[in-house]
Amino acid sequence: MTDLDIDHSKYITFKRDEFYDWMRSGSIPSSVGDIELVDAVVIRRRDLFASPCLATYASMIALVANNITDLDQGNELLAIADYFEQQANLAADEGHKLPTL
């Protein structure tokens, strides 16, 4: 196995409302790290492997949702599973590129 030179700064993610608040305020934080989601991972839909990855994630969430005793939590999980299933379907149409770091 080879060591890969991973560029961890290739993508940066924010919560949309926090990003808009930051933009509206006109004050630039001293570091984007102040509002960056450091535990977020970006999977581009155009990635060849995105569709099966997202579909599997959706299936695992739905599996738990259908076996949980808390109906409200189960319904919330089903809505999340539906979202990721929709993303998997979009990725199936868009996915054509091999991933890059």
N, C-alpha and C positions, 0 to 999 in steps of 0.2 A: 504494500500500500504506500502511496506517495503522500507527502505532505503538501497540502494545497495552500496557496496564498489567498486567504479569504479576506475580502474587503468588507468588513462589518459596517462600513459607512455607505455602502451602495444604496441602501434604502433607509428611510427614517419614517417612523409612524407616529401619529398623534391622534388623540381623540378629536373628532371633528369640532365639537363645541369649544374645547379648549383652544384649538388652533384658531377658530374664528374670533374668540375673545381676545386672543393675543394679537391678531391682525387688526381688529377694531380699536384696540387700545393704542395702537401705534407705538407701543413701547417694546422694543426688541429685548428679549431676555438675554442675560449675559451668556447663556449657553442654551442651545436647543435641548440639551439634556434636562433642563428644568421642566419641560413638558413632553419630552419624548417617552414613548412606551418602550422600555428597554426589553420587555419580555415578548414583544410582538415579532412574528415571523411573516415575511411577505412571500406569498405564492402567487405568481402571475398566472392568470387564466390562459395566456398564450403558451405557457409551459406544457410540453407534451404530456407530462405526468400529472398535471394539476387535476384533470377530470377524475381519474381513479382515486387520487389522494382525497379530494374533497368529497367524493361519493362515499368513500369508506368512512370518513369522519362523520358524515351525515348519518350513515347507517348505524354507527356505534352510538351516536347520541339518541337516535330513534329507538334503538334496542333498550337503552336504559330508560327512556321516557315511557316505553310500553310496559316496563316491569317495575315501575316505581309506585309506591302506595300513595304518595301525595299528588292528588290530581292536578292541583294548580301548578306545581313544579313540573309534572309530566307534560302538561299542555305548553308550558314555557319552553321546555326542552324540544317538544315537537315543532314549535315555531322556529327554533334555532336550527333544527335538523332540516326543515323545509328550506330555510335560507341557504344552507350549504349545499343542499341538493340542487337548488336553482343555479348556484354558482358552478356546480359540477357540470350541469347541462350546458351552461354557457361556455365553459372551458372545453367541453367536447367539440363544440363548433369552432372555437378559437385556437385551441391548442395545436401548435405545429412546430414549436421551437424547442430545441434541447436546452436544458437549464444552464445558466452560467453563474459564476460567483462574482 
